Amino acid sequence: YYRFVVLFFNCLLTFGSYFCFDIPSVLQDQFQGNLTCPNATVINGTVDCVEGLGMSPQQYNLLYAIYAWTNAVVVVLAGFLIDKLGNRFGVFLFSFLCVLGSSLFALGSHFKGTPYLLPLMLTGRLLFGSGNGSLTIVQNRITAFWFKGKELALAFGLTLAFSRLGSVLNFFLTQKFEEKYGMQWTLWGGALLCVLGFISAIIVSALDKIGMRQLGLDGAIQEESRKVRIQDVKLLSLRYWLLVLTIMFFYNGIFPFIADASKFIQDKYNGYSQKEAAYIAGAVYDSSLVLSASVGILIDYVGLRGIFAVACAVLTLPVFGLLAFTFVPPLVSTIWLGVTYSFAAASMWPSIPLVVPQATLGTAMGLATSVQMVGIGVSNLVVGQILGTKSSETKIPLWRWQRMMIFMLANTISCIVTSVLLNIVDHRQV
């Protein structure tokens, strides 16, 4: 049962950083709010002027863009580094970067109204991005080592559920906390949660070390790692690359959608407040949070990962169709998306350790994450172009939203194509 103790602390690693990651999306109004409210008028008990950091929507989106792009570049290097220097080194370095990044980000908020605000916050996000994405790789690598051939998908499902729990709690708690204690304390609270992750990092590396010693595997893995070279990328199989593309196209349809979902719901369906819309958008995470572990158990039991990947992609098609062309309540679609998302996450990611050798796993995971991040980054830009408006106030016309949904559909169709190819290649190799 030792491995489950490792798993528990391993899950805690990214809990805080995922909570931190999405804080801006909950407090978007506060980030973009006016610096001061001199003549704030109260209408029906609501103040029409939100006091905040005074960022433009573009600056705000930059906070996310810089995170995704740094992530994309850093994870490849990080994966390679982890393969070279081992999990323990990686865990320390990257969770420390998370703490540093989130602290700088919080510190930035004290400089509101000065030119230092944006550079500080962006630097914070940059460090945070390079820590968080890489941390996930170390986390997956530790999980893959302790659970390979056993409850692999379950373990992956649980780590996913835990980081999603961070996101979900953030959606529910952050707003209330901010109203009570103000923005700066909220951001420092996030930084504190990252410190919690750092503490679990220390515990994980200790456990990992002791466990390896007991298994007598301490030397063997290190020997393997020393031989890892950059050229090893050529050795990654066709199956691996198809898997990576499948993952990329699938996530392309999900994350950019979630980023804009609450605005979409308010624009298209009448009678949803900002809070309700945010909860509905969050339903994608809620359903995947609830399902991850059980789906993991199911997939460990049944296998058929390739078939599941195709099925997920095919079943995601109706979601964007419903959103684009019908007026079915949006909650139906978001929950549905959450379900296919949890199946996809539990069938696609844990397949990577199955198609690459253990010693190059970090590099393989890093590349996969990188491709996924670049994909999401590009998708975000495309969606931004399609929706077109600079200001966050105006209603975006429906045809623009439909175009966005069609773009999502295109991604999902590409995902179906690559996953079908993946199955064909896989059958030929067996």
N, C-alpha and C positions, 0 to 999 in steps of 0.2 A: 504493500500500500504506500510505500515510500514515494512512488511517482506521483501519487495524488497530492501529497504535501507539497512537492515541487510545483505541481500544476497550480495549486491554490495561490502560492506567492507569485508564481509566474503570471497568473491572471491579474493580480493587483498591480503589476508593473505598469500597465497602460491605462488603468482605470482613471487616474488623475489626469493624464495627458489628453485623453479623449474628452474628458469633462472640459478641460481648458480650451481645447481646439475649437469647440463650437460656441464658446461664450459670446463672441462677437455676433453670431447669427441671432441669438436671443435678444441681445441688447442693441440690435442694429439702429433703432431709433435714437438710443443714447449716444452711440458713436457718431451718428450723423447730425445729432441735435445742435442747437445754437449754443455758442459759448456762454452767452449771458441772456437772461430773460428780463430786460428792463421793464417793458410794459406788457407783461403777460396778462391776457384777459382770461377770465374763467367762464367757460360756456357749459351750462348744464353740469357743473361739478368737474369737468375735465379741463385741464390747463392746455391751451392750444400751442404753447411753446415748450418743447422738451429741452431741458438743459443738458448739454453734452459736450462732446469733444470737437464738434464742428468740422467733421470730415465730409468731403464730397462723396457721392456714391462710388465714384471711380477710385478714390483713395481707399474707401472701405473694401471694395472688391480686391484691391491690391493686397490687402492683408491675407486674403485667401489665395490669390494667385502666387504670391511670393512663397507661401507655404508649399503649394503644389509643385512649383518649379524647383525649389531647393530640394524638396523631397526626391524629385525625379533624378536629379543629378547625384545627390549624396548617397542614395540607397545602393547604387551600383558599387561605388567605392566601399561603402560600409559592408555590403555583403562579402566583398572580396577580403576586406580587413578581418571580418569575423572568422572567415575560413582560415585566414593566416594565423590570427592571434587568439582565437578561441572565444567561447561564449562569455566567459567571466569578464574578460577585458571589455567586450562589447557592451555588456549590460551596464557596467560602471560608467563608461564614457558617455553612452547615449542617454542614460537617465540623468546624468549630471547636466548634459546639454539641455534637456527638457527643463530642469529646474532653473538653469541660468536664463534660458530663453523666456520662460514665463515670468520670471522676476523682472527682467528688463522690460517686458511688455507692460507689466503692472507699474513699473517705475515711470514709464513713458506717460502714463495717464496723469501723473502729478505735474507734468509740464504743459498742461493745456493752455492754448493761446500763445504758446511760444513756437518758434521754428523748430525746436528740438523734438516736439511731439511725434511727428511722423517718422523721422529717422530712427528714434529710439524704439518705437513700437515695431517698425519694420525689421530692425536688427533683431529684436526679440523674437519676432515670428520666424525669422531666418534661422536662428539658432534652434528655436523650438522645432521647426520643420526638420532640420537635419537630425535632431535627436529622436523625434517621435517616430518617423517612418522607419528609421534604422532599428529602433527599439522593438518595433513590431517584428522585424526580421529575426532578431536574436530570440525573441519570444517564440516565434514559430519554430526556430531551429531547436531550441531547448525542448519544446513540445514534441517535435518530430523525433528527437533522439530518445526521449523517455517512453514514447508511446508507439513507436514504429511496429507495425504488425500486431498491435493490440488494439486499444480503443482510440485509434488515430483521429477519426472524424469527430468522435465525441469530445476529445480533448481540444481539438481545433474549435469545435462548436462552443465549448465553455469559455475559451479565451475570447472568442468573438462576442459572446453574450456579455461577458464582463466589461469589455470596452464599450459595447453598445449601452450597457447599463449606465456607464459614465455619461454618454451622450444624452440618454433619456432623462436621467436625473437632472442634468443640466437644463434641459427644456422645461422641467417642472419647477426646479428650485431657484434658478438664477434670478428670475425676474423678481420674485418675492424678496430675495436677499438684497437685491440692488435697491428696491424701494425702501428697505429698512435701513441699510448701512451705507448706501451710496456706492458709486461705481468703483472708486479706488480700492475699497476694502474687498469688493467682489473679486477684482482681478488678483489681489494678494491672496484671497482665499483659494483661487485657482492654483496659484504658485505653490501654496501650502500642500495642496493635493499632489502636486508633482513631487514634493519632498517625500510624501508617503511612498510614492513610487520608487524613489531613490533608496529608501529604507528597505523596501521589499527586494530591491536589486541586490543589496548587500546580503540579505537572507538567501535569495536564490543562488547567488554564486557560491555561498558557503555550502548549501545543500547539494548543489551540483558537484562540487569538489569532493565532498564526503562520499556521495553516492557513487561517483566514478571510481573512487578508490576502492570502495567495497566490491564493485563489479570487476575491479582490476583492469579497467579500460583506460586508465589515465594516460599511459604512454602511447597506446596504439593510435588513438585519435590524433594526438599531437604529431606523431610521425606522418600520418596521412596529410595533415594540414600543411606541413612544411613543403609538401610537393606541389601544392596548388599554384598554378601559374595563370597569368592573364589569358594565355593561349587556350586554356581549357574551355573557353566559350565556344570554340569550334566543335567541341565534342558533344555539346548539348544536342539531343536528338530532335528530329522533326516533330515527334509527339509533343515534346516540351514546348516548341515554338507555337504549335497550333493551340496548345493549352493556354499559353500566354495571351494569344490573340483573342481566344474565346473569353478569357477573363476580362481583357481590356474592353471589348465591345459590350459585354454585359454591364460592366460598371459605368461605362460611358452613358448608358441609358438611365442609370439610377442616380448617381450623385449630382450631375448638373440639374436633374429634375428636382431633387430634394432642395437644392439651393434656392430654386425659384418657386417651389411649390406653394408656399403660403400666399405669395403675391398672386399666383395664378388662380388659386381658389377664391380669393377676394375679388379678383377682376371678373371671373367668368360666372361664378354662382352668386346669386344675390343673398344678402343676409348673413354673411359670416363675418364676425369681428376678427381683428388681428389675432387675438388670443386663440380663438376657436380654430382659425386657419392654421396657426402654428401647431396646435395639438394634432390636427388632422394630418399635416405634413409629417409630424413626428411618428404617426402610426406605422410608417414603414419600419422604423427602428423598433417600435413596441412589439410588433408581431414577430420580427426576427429575433428579438430578445427572448420572447417566450418560447419560440420554436427551436432555436439553435441546438440546444443540448439533445432534445428528443430526435430531431432530424439527424443529428450526428450519430446517435445510437442506431437509428434505422439504416443509415448508409453503411456503417461498419458491419451491420448484420447482413444486408442484402448485397453490397458491392454495387456493380453496374454504374460506376461513377460517370462513365461516358454517356450512357443513356439518360441519366439524370440531368447532365449538362444540357443535352439537346432539349429535353422536356421543359427545363426551366426557361430556355430561350423562347420556345414555342408558346409557352403559357404566359410569357410576358407581353407578347403581341397584343392581346385584347385590351390590356391595361391602357396603353397609350391610345388605342382606338377609341375606347370608351371616353377617355378624357378629352380627345380631340373633337369627336363628332356627336357625342350624346350628352344628355344632362343627368345621367345617373349620378347619385350623390357621390362626391369625391372620396368619401371615406371607404367605400367599396373598393375603389381602385387602389388606394394607398395600402390598405390591409393586404389585398391581393399581391401587390408588388412586394410587400414585406415577406409574404410566404415564399414567393419564387426566389426572392433574395436570399432567404436563409437556406433554401435548398441549394442554390448556386454556390453560396459561400462554403457550405459543408461538403459539396461534391468537387468543386474545382480546386480550391487552395490545397486541401490535403492530398491531392493527386500529384502535386509537384514532387514531394519526397519519393513517390513511387516511380518517377521517370528519370530521376537524376541520382548519381552516387552521393552518399552522405557527406563526403569531404567537400564537394562543390556545392552543397545545398545552400550555403549563405549567398554565394554568387548567383545561383539560379533564382533564389527568392528575391534577391536584390534587383535583378534584371526584370523579373516579372512585375515587381512593385513599380519599378521605374517606368516600364512601358505603360502600365495602368495609369500612373500619375500623369505622364505626358498626354495620354489619351484623354483623361479627364480635363487636364488643363486646356487642351485644344477645344474640347467640347464646350467648356465654359466660355471660351472666346467666341465660338460659333454661335452659341445660344445668345450671348450678349449682342452679337451682330444682328441676329434675327429679331430680337426683342427691341433693339435699336434705341430705346429712350435713354437719355442721360439722367434726367431727374427721376427721383423715386416717387414723386407725387402722383403723376398722371396715370390714368387707367391705360393699360396697353391694349390696343384693339384686338378683337378675337382672332382675326385671321393670322396675326403674328404668332399668337399662342398655338394655333393649329399648325403653322409651319414648324414651330419648335417641336411639337409632338410628332410630326412627320419625320423630323430629323432623328428623334429618339427611336421611332419605328425603324428607320434605316439602320441604325446601330444594332437594334435587336435582330434584324434580318441578317446582317453580317455575322452576328453572333451565332445564329442558326447554321449558316453556311460553314463557319470554321469548326463548330462543334460536330457537325456531320462528318466533315473531312477527318477530324480527329478520330472519330469512331472507325472510319474506314481504315486509316493508317494503323490504328491500334489492332484491328482484327487481322491485318496482314502480318503484323509482327508477332502475334501470339502463335 
